[in-house]
Amino acid sequence: ATPDSYDGLLALSEDLNHLPLRADWPYVEPGALPEIWAEADPHRPVVAGPVDGPDGLSGLRLRGLLARLALDAGRPVSTAALVDGLWETPPDNAANALQALVSRLRRSVAGELVVTEPGGYRLAVDPGCVDVTAFDALVTEARSASPATAHGLLGEALALWRGPALADVVELPFARPAAARLDGRRADVVDERARLALRLGLVPDVEALDAQLAAAPLRETTAA
């Protein structure tokens, strides 16, 4: 590409920002790629904390793009939703800028995982590979289990978290409401597990409760 046009600059930028595939994600047939993703780490990509993904995934909007697609893993996300979610003020050539980001992400996670759909893109992984989806599944299972089993399952769910949701991309437009929603669900589970512990005659996780109160001093359910 020659940098004599906006499109040329984008293409050149993609070449300069080439991101190699992880060694533990070798090329396989496209239909098997979600399994390879899951085998590398059963809870990738990570959004329950700072965004995590393949080694070398850098840049606020690149990480934000992975996180936004991961929140709807397996489902198409429209170009308009991605642009609005990644830019406060979209650039003049927003579709081209998004396409450049998608190209960089494909080089990082293996292109077949980022699928072009009519009017948008889809992260072609099992939703259960995303940590917050796994969290929700464990919480759902816990709520139909015995108190002792539920206490353990909720502990497994909370162990998936590494900090506030979407912590390193929270300044992006899509991330603020998503993080508030996800952090609220985590807080509810911290409270729920503490109540179960008391019911079972166990000591609640005081450290988790204290951290929650420090972050939200007016949260009545935790204070109680």
N, C-alpha and C positions, 0 to 999 in steps of 0.2 A: 504494500500500500504506500502511496505517496501522500504526504501531508498537505495536499493542495486543496482540500475541501474538508468540510466538517466530517463527512463519512470517512474520508481518508485518515483524519486524525484519530477517529474512534478505532479504526482497524489497527493503526499503528500502536495505539495505547494498549489494545488487546495483546499484540505481539510482545510489547515490553513487559506486560504484566502476566506473562505466561506462568501458570501455577501448576506444578507437576502433580500427578496422581500419587496417592500414598502407596508405598510399597506393599502394604497389606491389603490393598484393594486391586488385585490384578484384573486384567480384562477378561471378562467372561461373556457368554451370550446375554443379550439384553434382558431376557426374561428372568435370569438368575441374579441380576444386580441387586434387587432389594434384599435378597438373602445374604449376599456378600456384605452389604452395608450393615445388616443386623449382626452378622457374625463378627465383624470388626469391633463392634460395641453395640449391645442390644438396645441402647437408648440414645442413638444418634439420629438426628442432630439434637443438641441440648439447648433448651431455652429456659429451663428452670434455674436461672442464674445467668452469668455471662454467656453469651452465645458461643457454642462450641461446634466444631465440625472438623473437616479434614485439616491436617497440618498445612500451614501456609495460607489459611483463609484470613486475609487481613483487609482492612478498610471498613469504615463504618457502614456504608451502603451495601457493600458486598455481603457483610455479615448480616445486615438487616434483611437483605433479599432472601438469604437462606432461612432466616428465622420466620419471615412472613410466609414463605411457601410452606415451611414446616408446620406452622399453625393450622394450615389446611392441607396437611399431607394427604396425597392421594386424590385431591380434588382440584379442579382448575381455579386459578386466581386470575381475575381479569387484568389486562394491561392498565386500565384506568385505576383499579384498586392498588396495584403495585406502585404506579407513579405517585398517586396521592399519598400512599403510605410511606414512601421513601424520601420525598421532597416536600418541604414546607412550601416552597415556590418552585413548581416544576420548570425545568429549563425549556427553552424554545423548541428544541428538538427532543422532547421527552421520550418519545418512542425509540429513537436511536440511542439515547443515553441508557435506557433500560435494556435494550438489546445488547449493548456493550457489556453491561453488568451480567446479563444472563450468559453471555459467551465466556466471561471470566469464571463464573460459577461452574459452568460445564467443564472447564478445564480442571477445576479443583475436585469435583465430586464424581467425575465421569459423566460425559454428556448425556448418556441414555437416562440418567436419573432426573434430568430437567427437561421435561417434555413440552414441546410447543403445542398448544391447544388453540382452537378458534377463539381469537380475541384475548389470549392470555397464555399462562404457563402453569405446569403442574409438577410438583415434586413426586416422582413415581416411587414412593416407598410405602410400605405398610404403615399406617398411622401409629401402630403400636411400637414402631421404632423410635418415636419421638417421646422424650421423657415426660412431658406434661400429659400426653395421652396415656402412657403407662401409669402415671400417677392417678389419673381419673379412673382407670380400670381397676386398680387396686382398691381405691376408695369405694367404688361401686360394689366390689366383691366383699369388702369388709362390712358393708351395711346390711348384708344378708347372712352374715356369719355369726357364730357365737361370740360373746364378749371377749373371751380370751383370744380366739382366732382373729377377731376384728382388731384388737389392740396390736397384735403382731403385724397384720397387713397394713394398718395405718402407719406403723413404724417403717415398714418397707417403702411405703409411698413417700413419706417425708424424707427418707434417706436419699431419694433421687435429687433433692434440691441442693444447690451449692451456693445459694444466695438469692437476692431479689430477682424476680423474673426479668429476663431481657436486659440485665443490668448494664451492659456495655453498649446497647443500642437504644436505650430508653428515650433518648432525645429525638428519635425519629417519630414522625406523626403517628404511624400505626402502633408503635410500641407503647406509648403512654397509656392508652385505655386498655390494651391487652395486658400489660404488666399489672395494672391495678386489679383487673379481673382475676388474673392468675394468682397474684399474691393474696387476694381475698380468699380464694379457694384454699390455699395453703393454710392461711390463718384459721379458717374454719376447722380444718382437720387437726391442727395443733390443739385447739380447744376440745374437739371431740375426743381425741386420744387421751387428753388429760382427764376428762370426765370418766372415760372407760377405766383408766388406771385407778381412780378413786373407787369406782364401783367394784373393782377386782381386788382392792386392798393393796395396790401397788403405789409406789412413789411416782408422781407425775414427773415429766421431763421439765424440771424447774428452769433449766438453762434456756430451753426453747420458749417457755412462757415469759421469762424475763426479757428475752430478746424481742419478743412480740410486743410486750408492754412498752419497751423502750422506743420501738418504732411507731407505736400507736397507743399513747398513754390513755386515750379516751375510749379504748375498745372495752366495752362493758363485759362481754362474754369472757374475755381473758382475765380481766380483773376479778371477776366473780370466782 
